[in-house]
Amino acid sequence: MAGQHGRKRAWAEWKACVEAPGRLEVVVAVVASAVVVAWSGAPLVEDALFWWVPKALLVAEQGPRLVLDGGLPDGMIIGRELATLPPQWLVGLPDYAHPPLWYWWLGAWLRLFGNSVVVIHLACVPFAAALGWGSVALARRLGSPWAGLAPLAVPPVVAQLVRPELDLPLLACTVWALVALLGGRWALFAVMGVLAVFFKEPGVLLCVPAAVMWTLADRKWTHLPAVLAPLIALGVWGLVHGGLAGAERLPDSAAAWLTIDLPLAVRLLVVEQFRWLWLVGAVAGAWVLRPRDRIAWGVAGALVVCWLLFFSVVGFRLQPHNPEPLTHVRYFGPAFVVGAILAASRWPILVLPGLLFIHQRSVFGPEASFHGVDAGRAEAAAAPWIADAIDEGHTVWVGSYQAAALSQPWSGHPGTPVGGVKVYSVDTRPESLLVGDLVVLAAYGEPAGPIVRAWKLDPVRDWTAGEATVTAAEVKAPQRR
């Protein structure tokens, strides 16, 4: 009995030590930073590869500019390396109307430390640490410090730590804006809200939890400018830029939104990857809420709900003619972070099953886990074989994602850039290929369907990373009609 009492006492002392203000925050910040450092060699994929890092290279070469579109940076190895440019770069860098703060930040790192994939990832460490620290600080405000670990068990959130894209700084700013809001620090909220918007426009949605907090607990007119600060920042950016980013797709009708888009968004947020357990945790946590925590829960819950509703309207089914309900899962990032903290407030263990899906491909797209980055790793593993095949005189076709990565020394592919490949895209005619050509079929996302339907392909070699596989195949003969 005495031994059992001693163990309980030791556990209580250890728990109190770790839970002391600031200590658990440091632990989670270090863990989040360690994920970035551990994956600092991970190849760049998607938007970071095609736009944000090239824009950062332009900043490193020419200095900060408000609109970066048109020509390609000198730091990109293209032209002589590819038979044709990937379609994403045919007209240079586009302007998607996003504010410049993120690629200004990346550009400063590239200018100071050189153009490499490691430098690009290390530029994410401060934001990963801020996200980890802020998650615990927010959870502490909500009454359960240990719930601050929950976002690190959510695959779409962890995946953002290794994607140098706009959504990571948005996540960091969002949690700190809520921490400031729940602490009654309206000036800090205004600063974080403005920064969130200048990293990515959806930061304007922080006005919603601020309005809830102001209505329920404050109502001082002197704080109203802070409530509106994100909206004012968005207006300033619109005036400076001359326009804002538009919706990627709107629902076909109100009925379609209610029956298709909204249910899919709800499924993504609270059903996939064992997230239905979140509902159990959230209900259990709400059941034992102390009166002083109810307003805080209402404010945090308002952010989750508004984020869910907004992106179920403006960007959910981005491929309306594709039967798969693919979307940019990262759009829902702030709802994942805050929702996980709320769900874990009573029983943090309920979020742990999400880690089972950390590498698994999702029907909602490669951003729902590490799968997208794993696909890049598998493509990077194929790079030496592709270079050897080209040296031996073979014609090698790769998708636009892989072609771009192969041509850039900062993309995370090993060795020197590989030139001489041919690029297939949605516009490639199958008759452009010849018997004996080699085709590299990526793990996801490349439009190889017309080629596969037109030609018999004999697999030659596979490369696997995590649960993503890239296959090289030889063109053998036309498919029989």
VEXGUBA-656681 format. One record per atom (N, C-alpha, C): x, y, z. Coordinates in steps of 0.02 Angstrom, whole numbers, plus 50000, padded with zeros to 5 digits. Layout:
XYZ
...
END
This chain:
500424994050000
500005000050000
500435006350000
500975006150040
501415011950044
501765013049977
501955007349943
502275008049878
501805011049826
501175008749828
500685011549781
500575018949793
500545020849857
500455027949873
501055032049850
501655029049857
502265032549834
502265033549759
502045028449722
502015029149649
501525034449628
500945034549660
500455039649645
500725046649660
501075047249715
501365053749733
501885055849682
502315051049661
502835052549612
502525054649545
501995051049525
501655052749463
501355059749467
501035061349524
500735067949532
501265073449530
501845072049562
502375077149561
502655078149491
502745072549454
503005073049385
502505076849341
501865075149348
501345078249308
501315085749323
501355087549387
501335094649405
501945098349378
502515094849378
503125097949352
503065099449277
502825094449240
502765095249167
502225100449151
501685100449189
501125104949174
501245112149197
501795113249232
501945120149254
501945124749194
501665130849202
501615135449145
502275136349109
502255135149044
502835136049002
503215129648986
503195124649030
503605118649020
503305114148965
502665112648970
502365108448918
502375112048851
502305118648852
502345122448790
503025121448755
503555121548795
504225120648766
504295113648737
504045108648773
504095101748749
503755100948681
503145103448674
502775102648612
503085106848556
503335112748572
503675116748522
504295113148496
504665109948540
505265106248520
505065100248476
504535096748495
504315090948455
504105093148385
503715098548380
503505100948315
504105103148273
504595106448304
505205108448269
505605102448246
505615097248289
505995091248272
505715087748211
505055088048202
504745085048143
505015088548080
505045095148082
505295098948025
506015097148011
506425097048063
507145095648054
507245088548028
506865083748056
506935076748034
506765075847961
506315080047935
506095079547866
506385085247824
506945088047845
507215093847810
507485092147741
507545085747726
507755083847659
507175081747615
506565082147641
505975079847603
505895084047540
505775080747483
505685084547421
505085089247424
505145094747389
504585099447384
504075096647335
503435097847350
502895095547308
502385101047298
502005100447246
501415104547233
501575112047237
501185115847275
501235123147272
501915125747294
502225122547343
502885124847364
503385124047307
503335118747270
503785117447214
503645122147156
503015123147140
502845126747078
502815134347087
502645136747148
502525143847154
502885147247212
502795144647274
503035148647331
503795149047334
504135143347321
504865143747322
505125147547261
504865146447200
505085150847145
504975158247158
504415160047189
504305167047207
504825169347258
504985164847305
505495166547355
506185167447321
506325163347271
506955164247234
506975171047200
506405173147173
506375179747141
506485185247192
506215184447252
506325189247306
507075189347325
507375183347330
508085183047347
508515186547295
508305186347232
508695189347179
508565196847171
507935198847178
507735205747160
507495209847219
507425206847278
507155210447335
506405209847338
506095211947394
505375211247403
504985215347351
504465212147324
504005215447279
503305213347297
502825217647284
502135216247302
501805211047257
501955211247193
501665206447146
502225202947110
502245196347116
502775192547084
502455187847033
502455189846971
502215185546917
502625187146855
502495183346802
502875184546741
503475180046735
504075182846732
504685179046719
504865174146774
505295169546757
505535164546805
506215166846833
506355165046896
506985167246927
507595164246894
508155167746899
508785165046873
509005158846912
508775158246975
508965152547017
508625146146998
508195146246947
507865140146924
508245137246865
508365130846867
508715127346812
508185124346767
508025127746712
507495125346668
507755125146597
507355126646547
507595127446479
507995121546454
508655121746465
509085116546438
508965109746470
508615109646527
508525103446563
507905099546541
507425102746510
506805099446492
506675100146417
506385094846387
506195095346317
505635100446309
505185100646358
504655105746360
504565107746433
504375113946445
504255116246513
503615112946541
503595111646606
502955109646636
502435115046622
501815113146612
501305118246595
501225123646648
501395122046711
501335127046764
501815132946755
502355131946715
502855137346706
502875140046635
502415137946592
502445139946522
502395147546514
502015150746557
501945158046552
502275161546612
502735158146644
503075161046702
502685160046766
502855163846817
502535163246882
501865166946882
501335163646905
500685167046907
500615171346970
500125175646969
499945179647028
499265177247051
499245173747107
498605171247133
498295175947185
498555182047189
498275187247232
498405185947306
498805180947324
498965179847394
499465185147417
499395187347480
499885192147507
500595189447506
501095193747509
501785191647496
502185189447556
501895189847616
502315189147676
502685182447678
502355177047656
502675170547661
503275169947614
503195171847550
503775171047507
504295176447518
504115181947549
504625186647572
505055183247626
504725179747672
505075176247726
505545170947697
505285166747653
505705161547622
506265164647582
506115170147547
506625173447507
507205176047549
507055178547608
507585180947652
508045175147673
507755169347688
508165163547706
508595161347647
508305161147588
508685158947529
509255163747514
509135170147524
509655175147511
510225174547562
510045173047625
510555172747678
510935166147678
510585160647663
510885154047675
510955149747612
510725152147554
510805148347493
510195144447473
510185142347409
509605138947381
509665131347391
509335128847442
509335121647453
508685119747488
508495113447480
507875111047510
507925111347586
508525110347614
508615110547687
508485117547713
508755122547679
508635129547700
507885131147698
507555128847646
506835130247639
506445127147697
506605120947715
506255117747771
506435121047837
507065122847847
507255125947910
506925132647920
506745135947865
506375142247872
505685141247903
505455134947904
504805133347933
504845132048008
505455131048035
505525129148105
505215134348152
505335140848144
505025145648191
504265145148192
503955143848136
503225143448134
502975136848163
503355131348153
503185125048185
503225125648261
503755128848285
503825129848357
503265134248384
503095139548347
502555143948369
501885140248371
501775135848322
501165131948322
501135127248381
501695123748395
501695119148452
501605122748518
501975128248528
501915132048590
501215134948597
500955137748543
500295140848545
499735135848556
499815129748531
499295124648541
499225123048615
499785122448651
499755121048723
499485127148760
499705133048739
499455139148772
498705139848763
498455138048703
497735138348692
497375133048734
497665126948735
497355121548774
497335123448848
497855126848872
497865129048942
497305133948955
497185138448907
496635143248913
495965139748915
495925133948881
495305130148878
495235125148936
495735125048981
495675121049041
496025114349042
496395112448988
496715105948986
497375106348947
497925108048981
498565109048946
498775103148902
498645096948924
498865091148886
498515090648819
497935093748812
497595093648748
497995097348694
498485101348715
498905104848667
499345100148625
499405093848647
499775088848608
499355086248550
498695087248553
498245084048506
498385085648433
498545091948414
498665093348343
499235089248313
499705087048355
500265082948329
500065075748317
499435074048330
499175067348313
498675067748256
498635073448223
498165074248168
498565074348103
498525069148061
498955068848002
498945074947957
498375078047941
498395083947898
498775089847929
498795090147995
499165095548029
499905093948028
500095087848046
500795085948047
501095086547977
500695084747926
500945085247857
501125092347838
500785097347867
500935104247851
501615106347877
501885102747926
502545104447953
503095103147901
502955098947852
503475097347802
503275099947733
502785104447731
502575107647668
502695115247676
503195118047644
503335125247653
502825129447614
502215129547638
501675133147605
501345138047652
500885142047626
500585147447664
500225145147727
499985138847726
499545136647780
499905135747847
500555134447847
500905133647910
500935140147949
501155145747921
501125151947960
500415154047979
499925152447936
499235153847954
499025150048016
499225143748022
499065139848081
499375142948144
500005144848139
500345147748197
500005154148219
499855158448171
499525164848188
498835163748217
498475158648192
497795157448215
497785155448289
498225150648309
498205148548379
498405154248425
498895158248404
499095163848447
498575169348449
498205170248396
497655175148397
497125172948447
496975166448450
496485163948498
496755164448569
497395162948579
497695163648646
497625170848670
497785175548626
497715182648645
496995184448660
496545181948618
495835183448626
495565180948693
495735174748710
495485171848773
495825174848833
496395178048823
496735181448878
496545188748884
496085190948842
495875197948844
496395202848818
496875200348779
497415204648753
497225206648681
496805211648676
496515213548612
497035216348563
497525219948588
498035222648544
498435217048512
498625211948552
498985206248525
498555202448475
497915201748490
497465198448442
497475202248375
497445208848378
497435212748317
498075211548277
498645211448311
499285210248277
499285203348244
499085198148282
499095191348254
498585190648198
498015193948205
497505193748152
497755196948087
498095202548093
498365205848034
498915201548002
499355198748043
499875194348016
499575188347981
499055185448011
498735179647981
498475181347911
498155187047904
497895189147839
498455190447790
499005193447812
499555194947766
499955188747748
499855183247784
500125176847761
499635173547712
498995173447730
498495170447687
497815173347704
497435174947653
496805178647662
496295175547710
496225168847715
495735166147762
495835168147835
496405171147851
496485173847918
495945178747937
495595181447887
495045186147901
494495182847942
494445176147938
493925172647976
494035173148051
494615175448073
494725176648145
494255181948172
493955185848128
493455190748151
492865187348185
492715181148165
492125177748193
492215176048267
492745172248286
492825171148359
492935177548398
493245182548366
493325188948401
492655192248414
492205191948365
491545194848374
491155191148429
491235184448431
490905180548483
491175182548552
491835183148558
492135185048622
491905191948643
491895196548595
491695203448610
490965203648632
490545199648600
489835199648616
489695196548684
490035190948699
489885187248760
490235189848822
490835192748814
491235194148874
491525201048878
491455205248828
491815211548830
491355217548818
491165218448755
490715223848734
490995230848747
491655231448750
491945238048754
492065240748684
491795246548671
491845249248603
492575250648583
492995251648633
493695252948617
494045246748588
493745240848598
494045234648572
493765232748504
493265236348480
492965234548416
493455235048358
493915239948356
494415240048302
494835233748301
494985230848360
495375224648361
494965218948332
494315218748346
493885213548318
493905213848242
493905219848215
493875220748143
494565220948110
495095220448149
495775221248121
495915216448063
495735209948067
495855205648009
495485207847947
494875210147955
494485212547898
494795218847868
495025223347911
495355229447887
495985227647849
496365222847876
496985220647842
496835217847773
496295213947768
496105211147703
495915216747654
495565221847679
495395227447637
496005231247613
496495232047657
497115235547639
497475231547584
497505224947592
497835220947542
497475221347475
496815221347477
496435222047415
496575228647380
496645234047418
496795240547389
497505240747360
497975237847397
498675237947374
498755233647312
498445227847314
498535223047259
498085224547201
497505227347216
497015228547162
496525222947153
496445218547202
495975213047199
496175207547247
495705203047260
495815197547307
495735190947271
496025185747301
495945179047273
495205177047274
494975173847221
494275171947217
494175164747238
493545162647243
493375155847260
493605151047205
493875145347225
494085140447175
493485137047142
492955136447180
492345133847153
491785135147201
491205137047177
490605137947218
490135132147205
489725130347254
489235124947243
488765126747186
488515121547153
488055122747097
487405125847119
487205124547181
486585127347207
486585126447283
486105129647316
486045128847388
485895121547406
485485118347365
485315111247377
485935106847369
486355108347319
486965104447309
487445105347367
487475111547393
487905112747451
487665108647511
487015108647524
486745105147582
486805097547576
486765094947516
486755087747507
487425084747486
487885088847460
488515086247435
489105089347471
489195095947462
489805099147486
489845099347562
489315101447595
489345101847668
489425095047701
489055089847680
489175083247710
489885080647699
490165082047640
490855079847628
491345083547673
491225090047683
491655093947727
491615091347799
491005089747821
490915087147889
491265080347895
491185076247843
491525069647844
492275070547849
492555075147811
493275076347813
493495078547883
493125082947913
493345085947976
493245081348036
492685077748040
492525074148102
492375066848092
492525063848034
492405056748024
493045053148002
493375055747950
493965052347923
494515051447975
494925046247965
495515044948006
495345044448081
494785041048095
494545040048164
494365046548199
494235051848160
494055058048193
493345058048221
492955052848207
492305052348241
492395051748316
492985049448338
493125049248409
493155056348439
493295061248396
493315068148421
492635070148449
492105067748419
491435069548443
491335066948514
491585060848526
491535058048594
491915062448643
492535064348624
492935068548669
492635075348679
492375078348626
492095085148632
491475085048676
491055080048668
490455079548710
490645078348783
491135073948794
491355072648863
491655078848894
492045082648855
492335088748881
491825094048896
491325094748852
490805099748863
490375097948923
490305091448936
489875089148991
490135091449059
490795092049065
491085093749130
491375100849130
491145104949083
491415111749079
491275115649143
491785119149165
491695123949219
491415130349191
491015134049229
490715140149202
491225144949172
491815145449201
492305150249175
492605148049108
492505141549090
492765139149027
492265139348970
491635140748985
491115140148934
491205145348878
491365151348897
491465156548846
492055154748802
492605152448833
493195150548794
493025145048744
492635140048766
492435134648721
491995137448664
491555141948681
491125144848629
491535148748577
492045152348600
492465156148554
492855151448508
493165146248538
493555141448498
493095137548451
492515135548476
492045131948434
491795136148376
491725142748386
491515147148332
492005147148275
492655146848291
493155146548238
493095140148198
493005134448232
492945128048197
492345128148151
491775130448176
491165130448136
491225135048076
491485141148086
491515145948030
492005143447977
492565140347999
493045137747950
492735132147909
492365127747942
492035122247908
491535124847857
491115129447877
490595132047833
490895135847774
491395140047788
491685144147736
491995139847681
492405134947700
492745131047649
492315125547619
491765124047650
491295119547617
490955123147559
490975129847560
490675133847506
491185135647452
491745138547472
492185141847422
492715137347393
492825131247420
493395127647393
493375120147403
492785117247414
492805110247434
492905105547375
492425105047330
492515100347274
492855103947216
493515103947220
493895107947172
493915104847103
493705098547097
493685095247033
492975092747021
492525097147000
491815095446997
491655089946947
492085088746897
491945083546848
492315077046865
492635076946922
492985070946945
492545067546998
492415061146991
491985057847041
492285057647111
492955058647116
493255058747182
493165065647214
492975065947277
492865072347311
493515075447335
493995076347291
494645078947311
494605086347330
494995088247377
495035095247396
495725096747424
495865103047435
496475104847471
496315104147546
496505098447574
496355097047644
496655102347690
497225105147669
497555110147712
497125116347723
496635117647680
496195123347691
495845122947759
495735116847783
495365115847846
495835115747906
496485117347896
496975116747949
496795119848015
496605126248018
496425129148083
495855125548119
495365123048080
494825119248111
495085112648139
495575109448104
495875103348131
496235104748197
496635110048199
497035111448259
496575112948318
496125117648310
495695119648366
495205114048383
494935110648333
494475105148346
494805099448384
495435097848367
495795092648402
495895094448475
496055100748488
496155102948557
495515102348597
494955104448568
494315103748602
494145096448614
494255092248563
494095085148569
494515081648622
495125083948632
495585080648678
495565083648749
495135088448759
495135091948824
494955087348882
494545082348869
494345077648923
494785071448922
494845068248864
495245062148857
495715062948798
496315065548808
496795066648753
496945060448712
496875054548742
497045048348708
496605047148646
496025050448643
495565049248588
495825051748521
496325056048521
496585058448457
497165054148431
497435049748473
498025045848454
497905041148395
497305038148387
497215033748329
497335037148262
497315043648260
497445047148198
498145045848171
498615044248216
499305042948195
499365036648152
498865032248154
498865026348112
498815028148038
498595034148024
498485036347955
499015041247931
499575041747967
500055047047954
500345046547883
500395040547855
500655039747787
500125037447737
499525036147760
499035032947717
498705037747668
498615035347607
498275039447556
497545040247576
497275046147564
496585047747581
496185049047518
495545047347520
495105048947463
495045056447453
495225060347503
495175067547498
495805070747470
496295066647452
496885069447421
497515068447461
498095069847431
498745068447462
498915072947520
498555078447529
498715083047584
498445080647651
498045075247651
497745072847712
498225069047757
498845067947733
499345064347771
500025065847741
500525061847760
501185062347729
501205059447659
500645056647635
500655052947572
500915057147515
500715063547511
500945067847457
501695068747457
501975069847516
502705070647522
503045063947510
502735058447532
503015051847517
503055050647442
502545053047406
502565052347333
503165056047304
503305062047331
503905065747310
504545061947327
504555058647384
505145054747403
505245048847355
504695045647336
504745040047289
504995042447221
504745048347200
504975051147137
505715052947141
505925055647198
506635057347206
507075051147203
506815045447230
507205039247227
507285036847156
506805038647112
506835036447042
507315040747000
507525046447026
507915051146986
508555048146957
508975044546996
509585041746966
509435036746910
508915032746918
508735027846865
508525031546801
508145036946809
507925040846751
508535043846715
509005046546753
509615049346723
510005044146685
510065038046714
510425032746680
510055030646616
509385030246619
509005028246560
509095033246503
509105039646520
509205044746469
509905044346439
510405043146482
511095042446458
511165036446411
510745031346421
510765025446379
510365026246314
510075032146305
509725033546243
508975032446243
508685030946301
507965029846305
507595036546307
506985036446281
506535042146289
506115041046351
506155045546399
505815044746463
505295050346471
504675048346483
504125053046495
503975053246570
503925059246597
503735060146667
503185065346671
502795065146725
502285070246735
502575076946752
502155082146750
502395088946759
502685090146828
502395086946880
502665087646947
503385085046950
503485078946924
504145075946928
504645079546882
504405081846824
504855085446779
505125091746812
504675095446846
504885101546881
505395099946935
505255094646974
505705092947029
506385090547003
506375086646949
507005084146921
507455089846896
507145095446876
507535100746845
507805105846894
507625105246959
507815110447007
508265107647062
508855110447071
509315107947122
509055109047193
508595113647202
508325115147269
507695111147284
507485106647240
506845103147248
506875097447298
507475095047314
507545089447359
507675082947324
507735082947257
507945077047221
508705076447225
508955070347232
509685069647244
510085070947181
510705073047191
511165073847135
511025080047094
511335080347036
511255086046991
510585085546955
510305091146932
509675090946896
509695086246836
509145082946823
509095078146768
508745081546709
509085081946653
508785084846593
508625079646542
508305081746488
508165077246432
507525073346437
507145074246491
506505070646497
505975074046453
505445070346438
504865073246405
504295073546456
503875078546449
503365079846500
502685078146472
502315073846509
501625072746490
501165076646537
500615078946510
500115082646548
499425080846521
498925084446545
498235083046524
498155084146449
498585088146418
498525089646347
498945085046303
499325080446333
499765076146293
499345071046253
499475070646188
499125065746146
499495059046150
499125053546161
499455047046168
499905045146109
499725047446049
500125045645991
500805049145991
500925053746038
501585056846045
502095051846071
501855046446104
502305041346129
502435036146076
502995032646082
503185027446034
503335021046071
503265015546037
503445009046066
504175009346088
504305007046148
504975007146176
505105013046222
504675018146220
504745023646267
504625021246338
504915024846386
504805023446457
504365028846487
503875026846527
503415031446559
503455030446634
503565035846671
503575035446744
502885037646769
502535033046801
501855034246825
501905036146899
501715042246914
501805044846982
501295041847029
501405043047094
500975040147145
500285043347146
500215049347124
499575052747123
499625058847078
499055061147057
499005067947031
499195069146959
499585064846927
499775066146858
499265063046810
499085066646758
498555064346713
498795059146662
498945053146686
499205047846642
498645043546612
498025044946630
497465040746608
497435039646533
497475044846490
497445043746418
498015039346393
498605039946423
499175035846402
499055028546421
498815027346481
498685020546505
498135017246464
497635021046444
497085018146405
497295016846332
497775020646307
497965019946237
498505014746226
498925013446277
499515009146267
499535003546318
499794997746296
499974992546343
500654994346373
500684994346439
501294996346473
501554990546514
502194989046507
502514983546543
502924986546601
502714985346664
503094988146721
503824985946720
504264990646733
504984989246732
505284989846802
505074994846841
505394996146905
504905000046949
504914998647014
504505002247063
504955005547115
504735011147142
505055014447199
504505016147249
504615014647312
504105015647364
504395019647421
503995024247446
504155028047507
503515028547548
503535026447611
502915026247649
502425021547615
501835024147598
501345020147561
501255022647490
501725026747465
501685029447398
502175025647353
501945023947293
502355020147246
502365023647178
502965024047149
503065026647081
503305020847038
503015020246978
503165014646934
503415017146867
503955014046843
504195015246775
503955009446732
503695011046673
503435005846628
503665007246557
503725001946518
503915002546447
503305002046402
503275006446353
502725006346304
502835000346258
502334995746257
502414989546219
502014989546154
501374991046157
500954990646098
500314994446111
499954996646058
499304999946069
498804995146101
498374997846143
497834993946171
497334992146116
497054986146120
496544984146072
495894987746087
495574990246035
494934993746043
494374988646051
END
